[in-house]
Amino acid sequence: MADPQSVTLSDLRAALVQVGIVVDEDFVSLELRENGLTVHRLVRTDSGMPARLPNGGVQCVGQTIRVVAETPPAQAE
C-alpha cells in the first residue's frame, strides 16, 4: 500500500487523540521508533511564553510512550 500524498492536521489530531495523545499548540514533533513514540512539546515559562534557549531557539521536552506489539488483555479481578 502506498503512503498518501497528504493528510490533514485535523485527521492526524483525530487519530492520535484515540490513543490519548493531544496535538495542541505546544506540539512540536513526533518521533516513531520500533519500541517508542516520542512526543516533543514546547516548554513554557510561568507567564505562558515559550522558554528560550541561549542560541535563540525554544526549549522543548520529549515524552516517550512505549510501543507494544499488542494491548495486553484486561486482568480479571
Contact map, one row per residue, 1 for C-alpha under 8 A:
11100000000000000000000000000000000000000000000000000000000000000000000000000
11110000000000000000000000000000000000000000000000000000000000000000000000000
11111000000000000000000000000000000000000000000000000000000000000000000000000
01111110000000000000000000000000000000000000000000000000000000000000000000000
00111110000000000000000000000000000000000000000000000000000000000000000000000
00011111000000000000000000000000000000000000000000000000000000000000000000000
00011111101100000000000000000000000000000000000000000000000000000000000000000
00000111111100000000000000000000000000000000000000000000000000000000000000000
00000011111110000000000000000000000000000000000000000000000000000000000000000
00000001111111000000000000000000000000000000000000000000000000000000000000000
00000011111111100000000000000000000000000000000000000000000000000000000000000
00000011111111110000000000000000000000000000000000000000000000000000000000000
00000000111111111000011000000000000000000000000000000000000000000000000000000
00000000011111111100000000000000000000000000000000000000000000000000000000000
00000000001111111110000000000000000000000000000000000000000000000000000000000
00000000000111111111111000000000000000000000000000000000000000000000000000000
00000000000011111111111000000000000000000000000000000000000000000000000000000
00000000000001111111100000000000000000000000000000000000000000000000000000000
00000000000000111111100000000000000000000000000000000000000000000000000000000
00000000000000011111110000000000000000000000000000000000000000000000000000000
00000000000000011111111000000000000000000000000000000000000000000000000000000
00000000000010011001111100000000000000000000000000000000000000000000000000000
00000000000010011000111111100000000000000000000000000000000000000000000000000
00000000000000000000011111100000000000000000000000000000000000000000000000000
00000000000000000000001111100000000000000000000000000000000000000000000000000
00000000000000000000001111110000000000001110000000000000000000000000000000000
00000000000000000000001111111000000000111100000000000000000000000000000000000
00000000000000000000000001111100000000111100000000000000000100000000000000000
00000000000000000000000000111110000000111000000000000000000000000000000000000
00000000000000000000000000011111000011110000000000000000000000000000000000000
00000000000000000000000000001111100011100000000000000000000000000000000000000
00000000000000000000000000000111110111000000000000000000000000000000000000000
00000000000000000000000000000011111110000000000000000000000000000000000000000
00000000000000000000000000000001111100000000000000000000000000000010000000000
00000000000000000000000000000000111110000000000000000000000000000111000000000
00000000000000000000000000000001111111000000000000000000000000011110000000000
00000000000000000000000000000111101111100000000000000000000000011110000000000
00000000000000000000000000000111000111110000000000000000000001111000000000000
00000000000000000000000000111110000011111000000000000000000001111000000000000
00000000000000000000000000111100000001111100000000000000000111100000000000000
00000000000000000000000001111000000000111110000000000000000111000000000000000
00000000000000000000000001110000000000011111000001100000011110000000000000000
00000000000000000000000001000000000000001111100001100000011110000000000000000
00000000000000000000000000000000000000000111111111100000000000000000000000000
00000000000000000000000000000000000000000011111111100000000000000000000000000
00000000000000000000000000000000000000000001111110000000000000000000000000000
00000000000000000000000000000000000000000001111110000000000000000000000000000
00000000000000000000000000000000000000000001111111000000000000000000000000000
00000000000000000000000000000000000000000001111111100000000000000000000000000
00000000000000000000000000000000000000000111100111110000011000000000000000000
00000000000000000000000000000000000000000111100011111000011000000000000000000
00000000000000000000000000000000000000000000000001111101111000000000000000000
00000000000000000000000000000000000000000000000000111111111000000000000000000
00000000000000000000000000000000000000000000000000011111100000000000000000000
00000000000000000000000000000000000000000000000000001111100000000000000000000
00000000000000000000000000000000000000000000000000011111110000000000000000000
00000000000000000000000000000000000000000000000000011111111000000000000000000
00000000000000000000000000000000000000000110000001111001111100000000000000000
00000000000000000000000000000000000000000110000001111000111110000000000000000
00000000000000000000000000010000000000011110000000000000011111000000000000000
00000000000000000000000000000000000000011110000000000000001111100000000000000
00000000000000000000000000000000000001111000000000000000000111110000000000000
00000000000000000000000000000000000001110000000000000000000011111000000000000
00000000000000000000000000000000000111100000000000000000000001111100000000000
00000000000000000000000000000000000111100000000000000000000000111110000000000
00000000000000000000000000000000001110000000000000000000000000011111000000000
00000000000000000000000000000000011110000000000000000000000000001111100000000
00000000000000000000000000000000001000000000000000000000000000000111111000000
00000000000000000000000000000000000000000000000000000000000000000011111000000
00000000000000000000000000000000000000000000000000000000000000000001111100000
00000000000000000000000000000000000000000000000000000000000000000001111110000
00000000000000000000000000000000000000000000000000000000000000000000011111000
00000000000000000000000000000000000000000000000000000000000000000000001111100
00000000000000000000000000000000000000000000000000000000000000000000000111110
00000000000000000000000000000000000000000000000000000000000000000000000011111
00000000000000000000000000000000000000000000000000000000000000000000000001111
00000000000000000000000000000000000000000000000000000000000000000000000000111
